[in-house]
């Protein structure tokens, strides 16, 4: 069942009488083959016995809450794969409708490394250095100072347009001002074309065809620049950049090795 909240109203988007793409993710994250478990329950009628039968990695509680796996040594992040680079004129802004064409998983011993791995798998690889272009929707601007400080502490420099730049300046955060596309030149589009920007964080929520935000996002696709369009993803990325710099996000182990660790 998929829900959405809009203006404090809860909406049911869809109900599907089938297994979702979350099932293989949960199976890999826990080591419990959920499809096999479900099939055995239909045949045998006993969930506890079905879980015990397929508990190869000894993660299922035999007492208490049998649906809560005993997995503590690793963290898994599920990320969607979006086909925007194959669709001419597509906009990166997300909504309640399904836009993804697949999903990937990042796995490591901490969230930061797992998130970084998920971005690599989704072809949105985080940079290890460079300039970050930061332009936030009004509702997200309160996050700008702390987000920028975290990026600067990692060695990145900040480039921002008017509203976001003003917020940063008032907070005493160093940032380079750049014109919006509609304000003159050189502007952010020029900086993107010149390869001056290593990462784009653009949470603008408008979808107008003449909006600067949409043009920025189209250039991001054109020049294959890593990007984030929600503040939650941007904050997660900021936490993960250090793992890219140290190479921790590139550590490789088999799924079986992770599942065997306790």
N, C-alpha and C positions, 0 to 999 in steps of 0.2 A: 504494500500500500504506500503510495506517495502523497505527501501532504505539502502544502505551501502556506505560509503566513503572509498576508498582505494587508497593511493598515490595520493590524490587530485582529483581523478576521482569519479564521482557519479554513482552508479550502482543501478538499480531497481532489487530487489531480487524476489519479488512476488506481485501479485495483487489478492486479494480474494474478490469475490462478496458476502460477508457474514458479519455477525457481528463478531467482534473479541472478545477475552477474556477481552478486555479493557471495553466493554460495562457493564458487571455486576460490575466492579470496579467503574466506573464513577457513576453508579446508586446508589451504596452504599455510595460513597463519597459525593454525592450531595443530596441524598434523592429523586431524580427524576427517576422513573422507565423508562429508555430509551427505552426498548423493547415495553412497552405499549404505550409510546408516539409515537414511529415509526409506530406501528400498527394503532393507531388512526389517524395519518397523512394520511396514505394510504386510510383509510376509509372516513375521513372528509376533507382532503386536506388543513388543516390550522395548521401550526406548532405552532403559538402563542396560539391558542385556545387549542390545545392538551397539551401544557406545562402547561397552566393555569388549565386545568382539573385535572392534576395529581400533582399539586403543593401543596402537603399536608403540607410541612414544610415552605412554603412561602419563597422560595429561588430564584424564577425566577423573573428577572426584567420585569415588564410589559411595560416599556418604554425603548427605547434604544436597547442595545444588548441583545436580549432575550435568547441567547445561553450562556451567562455568568452568572452562578449562584451566588447568594449572600451567599457565605459560607466563614466565616472568623474566626469561633471559633475553628476550628480543622484542622489538617493536616493529609492527608492519604498517605501512601507509599505502592506501589505495588511491591511485590517481587516474583520472580519465584521459583518454587520448582523443583530441579534437582534430577534425579534418580541415581546419580553416585554411591551411596552406594549399589545399587542393581545390578550394572554392573561390573563384575570382570575385572580388568585391565583398567577401564575407566580413562580418564584424565580430570581434573577439568577445563582446559583451555577452554574459551568460544570463539565462532566464530559466523559468520552470520547465520549458520544453526540452526534450532530449536532443542534445547536439553531439554527444560523444559517439564514437564508432568503435570504442574498445576501452580496455582498462589495463593498467600495469600495477605492479606492486614493488615497493622498496622495502627491504628488510635489513635491519642492523640491530645493534644493542642499545641504541638511543634514538629518540624521535628525529633529532637534527640530521643524523646520517641517513636515516630511512627516508626522510622527506627529500633530501638531496638526491638519493638514488632513484626515487620515484620520478623526479624531474628529468634525470638523465634518460630513463627508460621511455619517458613521454616526449623526448626530443625538445625539452625546454631546459637545457643544461645551464646550471647556475655558473656565473663567471667567478674568477678568483681575484679580479682587480678591475679597475676602470671607473667610469662615471655612471651614476645611477640617475636616470631621469624620473623625477617624482612629481606627480600631479594628482591630487586627491579631490574627490567629491566633497562638498561642504560637510556632509555628515561624518566624513573620515578625517577631516583636517586636524582634529585634536590629537590624532595619533602621529602626526607629522614630526614633531620635535624628537620624540623618543625613538621613532623609527630611523630618522636621519642620523641621530647620535650613534645608534648601534651600527649603522653602515659606515660612518666615519671612523669609528673605533676599529673597524676591520680594514681600514686603509682605502675605502672608497671615497670618492668626492660626489657631491650632490649638485644636480642641475634641476631647477624648478621654474615653473611659470608664475605669473603674478600672485594669485591668491595663496598658493602654497609657499612661495618664496617669502611673502609678507609674514606668514605665520612663523616660518623658520627664523627670519630676521628678528622678530619680536621676542623669540625664545633664546636668542643669542647663538643660534646654530648657523655655521658658515655654509652658504650655498651660492652657487652661480645662477644669476638670473638669465632667463632666455625668453625671447618673445614667443607668444602663441603664433600659430600659422597666420591668423587673421590680423596680427598686430604689426607686422613688418618683417624685415630681414636684417641679419641672419636669425632664423627662428628654429624651433625644435625640429621641424622637418629637415632643414639643412643639416643639423647636427646628426640626425639619424642617417641620412644619406652619406655623410662623410665618415661614418663609422666611429663617431666620437662617443657613442652611448653603448655601454655594455649590458645594461639592464633597464627595463622600463616597468615602472609601477604606476598604472593609470586606472584609477577607480571611478572615473567619470561614468555616470549612469544614464546619460542621454544617448539616444539612438538617431538623432537627427542627421541627415545626410550631409549637412553643411557644418556640422559640429567639428571643431578642432580635434576632439577626442577620437572620433571615428577615423579621421585622416591619420592621426598618430598610430592608431592600431593597425591600419592598413599598411603603413610603412614598416611597422614591426614585423608583420608577416612577410613583406617583400624582402627585407634584409635579414630575416631569420634571427631576430634579436630576442633573447629570453624576456618574458613578460609576465605580469600578474595583474589581474583586473579586480581583485577583491582585497580588502585590507587584511583579512584573516590569512590569506595565502601569502601576502607580502610580509606579514609579521613572522610567519613560519619560515619563509625564505631567508629573512634576516638572521634567524637563529641557526640556519643551516649553512650559511656561506663559509663559516670558519672550517667546517668539515671538508669543504671543497679545497680551501687553501692548504690544509694540512695533508690532504690526500686520504683522509679517513673515509670519505664518501666513496672512494674507489676500491676499498677493501672487498675482496670477493671470497665468499664461502658458499658451500652448497646448502640448499634448503634443509637437507637431512642433518647437516652439522648443527645448524641453528636449533632444529627441533630436538636434537639429542642432548643439548646443553640444559642443565638445570640450575 
